[in-house]
Amino acid sequence: MNYFELFKLPVTILVDHAFLTKMYIELQRKYHPDYFTLSGDEEQAETLDKTAAINQAFKILKNEEETIKYILQLKGLLQEEEKYDLQPAFLMEMMDLNESLMEESQNVSIEKINKIEKEIYDKVGNIIQNYNDEEVKDTDLLKLKEYYFKKKYLQRILDRIDG
């Protein structure tokens, strides 16, 4: 059972957070380990596993980038710790951005990052907004994968600024 099935949600990138939270509370009530203290060891272990899956699913589905990653993994297009070759033009742009971080104020750099982030989002925004798991094309999934890795790269730069 995947996380979307667990929470009775359609496979989508933009998850309804109110429904997700409602289902999370329901699932926690149903499977909370405190309700299984008198059960056998096997049932207690199953309940702990179920609770861990519920918590992990909630964490992933409430985060857009993590949801994209999860969908790509479900589709077999992304492996854990996969190295992805980004386009040289993007890498050059990131190198320039890193250099500007050393030379300019953080505000200027954050503005540049926000601009780049908007540019890469604009290429997949329609896919994200209107994601339909039954009709999604492989080309769209590959665009999402590229977006995911570019966004991840930008986040590392932002983390370095904030760090």
C-alpha positions in Angstrom: 0.0 0.0 0.0 1.4 3.4 -1.0 1.1 6.5 1.1 -1.7 7.9 -1.0 -3.7 4.8 -0.6 -3.0 4.8 3.2 -4.5 8.3 3.4 -7.3 7.6 0.9 -5.9 10.3 -1.4 -5.6 10.5 -5.1 -2.0 10.5 -6.4 -1.3 14.2 -6.7 1.4 16.6 -6.0 -0.7 19.3 -4.4 -2.2 17.4 -1.5 -5.2 18.7 0.3 -3.5 19.5 3.7 -6.8 19.8 5.6 -7.9 16.3 4.5 -4.4 14.9 5.0 -4.4 16.2 8.6 -7.9 14.8 9.2 -6.8 11.4 7.9 -3.6 11.5 9.9 -5.6 12.1 13.1 -8.0 9.3 12.2 -5.2 6.9 11.5 -3.3 7.8 14.6 -6.4 7.1 16.7 -6.9 3.8 15.0 -3.3 2.5 15.2 -1.8 4.3 18.1 0.4 1.8 20.0 -1.3 2.7 23.3 -4.4 0.9 22.1 -2.5 -2.3 21.6 -0.7 -2.7 24.9 -2.8 -5.8 25.8 -2.3 -7.3 22.3 0.3 -9.9 21.4 3.9 -9.1 20.5 3.2 -9.7 16.8 0.2 -7.3 16.7 2.1 -4.7 18.7 5.0 -4.9 16.2 2.6 -4.6 13.3 1.0 -1.5 15.0 4.4 0.1 15.5 5.3 -0.5 11.9 1.9 1.0 10.8 2.4 4.0 13.0 5.9 4.6 11.6 4.5 4.4 8.1 1.7 6.8 8.9 4.1 9.3 10.4 6.5 9.0 7.4 3.6 9.3 4.9 2.3 12.4 6.6 5.8 14.0 6.6 6.2 13.3 2.9 2.7 14.2 1.7 2.7 17.6 3.5 5.8 18.7 1.6 5.5 19.4 -2.1 9.1 18.5 -3.0 9.0 15.3 -1.0 5.7 14.4 -2.7 7.3 14.9 -6.1 10.2 12.7 -5.0 7.8 10.0 -3.7 5.8 10.0 -6.9 8.9 9.7 -9.0 10.0 6.8 -6.8 6.6 5.1 -7.2 7.0 5.5 -11.0 10.5 3.9 -10.8 12.1 7.1 -12.1 14.1 8.0 -9.0 16.3 5.9 -6.8 17.3 6.8 -3.3 20.5 8.7 -3.3 20.5 8.9 -7.1 23.0 11.2 -8.7 21.5 13.2 -11.5 23.4 15.0 -14.2 22.1 18.5 -14.4 22.5 20.5 -17.6 25.9 22.3 -17.9 24.2 25.7 -18.4 22.3 25.3 -15.1 25.6 24.2 -13.3 27.4 27.3 -14.7 24.5 29.5 -13.5 24.9 27.9 -10.0 28.7 28.5 -10.1 28.0 32.1 -10.9 25.5 32.3 -8.1 28.0 30.8 -5.7 30.6 33.4 -6.7 28.1 36.2 -6.2 27.3 34.9 -2.7 30.9 35.7 -1.8 30.8 39.1 -3.4 27.3 40.5 -2.9 24.9 40.9 0.0 22.7 38.0 1.0 19.6 39.9 -0.1 20.8 40.2 -3.7 21.8 36.5 -3.7 18.4 35.4 -2.3 16.7 37.6 -5.0 18.7 35.8 -7.7 17.8 32.4 -6.2 14.1 33.3 -6.1 14.3 34.4 -9.7 16.0 31.1 -10.7 13.5 29.2 -8.6 10.6 30.9 -10.4 12.1 30.1 -13.8 12.5 26.4 -13.1 9.0 26.3 -11.5 7.4 27.9 -14.5 8.6 25.0 -16.7 6.6 22.5 -14.6 4.1 24.6 -12.8 1.3 23.4 -15.0 2.2 19.8 -14.4 2.3 20.3 -10.7 -1.0 22.2 -10.6 -2.8 19.8 -12.8 -1.1 16.5 -12.0 -3.2 13.5 -13.0 -1.5 10.2 -12.3 -3.6 8.3 -14.8 -2.8 10.7 -17.7 0.7 11.9 -16.9 3.2 11.5 -19.6 6.7 10.2 -19.2 8.1 13.4 -20.6 6.2 15.4 -17.9 7.6 13.0 -15.2 11.1 13.6 -16.5 10.6 17.3 -16.4 9.5 16.9 -12.7 12.6 14.9 -12.0 14.8 17.6 -13.5 12.8 20.3 -11.5 13.3 18.2 -8.3 17.0 18.0 -8.6 17.4 21.7 -9.6 15.2 22.7 -6.6 17.3 20.5 -4.4 20.5 22.2 -5.6 19.0 25.6 -5.0 17.9 24.5 -1.5 21.5 23.5 -0.6 22.7 27.0 -1.6 19.9 28.6 0.5 20.8 26.4 3.5 24.4 27.6 3.2 23.2 31.2 3.3 21.0 30.5 6.3 23.6 28.3 8.0 
